[in-house]
């Protein structure tokens, strides 16, 4: 009896060792970046390259990309906050400077046609250059970015291994970044489970909230990505300190418009709006129900304001919280490598 | 004696004539390729153009300018002939006067033909402005790329002028879409000459590029650039579009060597 028990234990231990050994030998096997069920075809598709991915991930978390080595992308984009920054209305850059806008959450970027609140960046591969070269964010120049990495023996070796190049160029850096950023998916919230047939994934209040959401919010925040990627003036101001999309197009009809953000993980990614002016979802809902400021460019999808009872507001917020995806916020593949 | 002299002359002339004629009449072989060179000699009106000139240049509007930077993209080169147009693949060049005022672009693998004209774009086509990371002349490290509003700076002219607000002029021309897009096409005929591209013959077309045209209103207008009124812009818009209209006229055919 004792013997058979110890044999069983030995077998289990041996199996575990074998499994661990296999796992170490083929790390690629642990990547699973299939596009989420029910999502449309992404705008950007890359053949998956684990070396490019790991380089992109390392760059994302490395303060070498800021002028004084103090700030990484991950400083303002924290995984537990859906890659937004908790408690910071505005992004916080090198030398104690503040940016003029709220750091957005990062996920499902492979579907996103334009980047930044004003949509000024038109391709996922070019996006990292925005914050890296902004003097009030990371403060490098387009020339110092590759120069800094070329002066680093570790990066020289890693880029050589990943791209077969002796000189690291902007092209290689941007390709590595895009591989990591384009592989960050969030699609396994209780809402997703409900849509896929687990009827008990939402309770009755949350289902009521979903109905309210579908009636009043979904034309801009369209499932499954929970945005239509349009630019919208959502009635925050009568005059515009930040002209938003107009800064890019110089088109009067774009005055005060900003990109409609995805509402996935919205309970984690506050504060809200392009300038982080609202700290709670209650304030956001109150804005749309009672505080709209109407100008020439205000979106007629939110004007006139919607009318919600106290109970409906509570149900709507309960539903919004079902868009939180803990698998995504705790996925070790998105954490520092 | 006289006859022999005369005969020798005729023979010599004939040989020379045949020699010349032979090159010009060898028919192009579509399977063979050669080289075509494009020389861009930059001038400012009647003077040679250079950066940091000892004496400033004077514009049509009678303003003084000294350049510290003059760079622009030439792209999408096409060579035209009586029997078709050749489109150069991956055709992107950054002209930077810091490297000299008479750059020569060498086009390789040009199909043999008798070319009569060249067309190119000043700037970068919209496709490459929306296609993410690029290499070569289109790398983002050349000082010709906007990160906050994705796109290439098609032409950059910077320098000093006593008439400029603050003493410096800074013109960054770009914008690849919409009403104020600034790509401009230039088509230059070689006149009565032809560029005879053969496997063993590399013709070179010589264009004059008059930088003074930056500040000259479009042909037939008196709308010259007033540096004191607009001494800088660094984003797409009407000023950039107007300057692009001006510099579209700066290229002129001078001569061609076969």
Contacts between the chains, C-beta under 8 A, distances in Angstrom:
chain1	res1	chain2	res2	distance
A	116	B	148	7.7
A	120	B	148	5.3
A	120	B	149	4.4
A	120	B	150	6.6
A	121	B	147	7.5
A	121	B	148	7.6
A	121	B	149	7.8
A	121	B	150	5.0
A	122	B	129	7.5
A	122	B	130	5.1
A	122	B	150	4.2
A	122	B	151	7.7
A	123	B	130	6.3
A	123	B	131	6.8
A	123	B	132	4.0
A	123	B	150	6.5
A	124	B	132	7.0
A	125	B	132	3.4
A	125	B	133	4.4
A	126	B	132	6.0
A	126	B	133	7.0
A	126	B	140	7.9
A	126	B	147	7.2
A	126	B	150	5.1
A	129	B	140	6.5
A	129	B	147	4.2
A	130	B	147	5.3
A	130	B	148	6.1
A	133	B	147	4.9
A	134	B	147	7.8
A	134	B	148	7.3
A	142	B	140	5.0
A	142	B	141	5.2
A	142	B	143	7.5
A	142	B	145	6.5
A	142	B	147	7.1
A	143	B	141	5.3
A	143	B	143	7.7
A	146	B	141	6.4
A	169	B	135	7.1
A	169	B	139	6.3
A	169	B	141	7.4
A	170	B	133	6.7
A	170	B	139	5.6
A	170	B	140	4.7
A	170	B	141	5.5
A	171	B	133	4.8
A	171	B	134	6.9
A	171	B	135	5.0
A	171	B	139	6.6
A	174	B	132	7.0
A	174	B	133	3.8
A	175	B	133	6.0
A	178	B	132	7.2
A	178	B	133	7.6
A	247	B	149	7.8
A	248	B	149	5.3
A	249	B	178	6.9
A	250	B	180	7.3
A	250	B	235	8.0
A	250	B	236	7.2
A	250	B	237	5.6
A	251	B	178	7.7
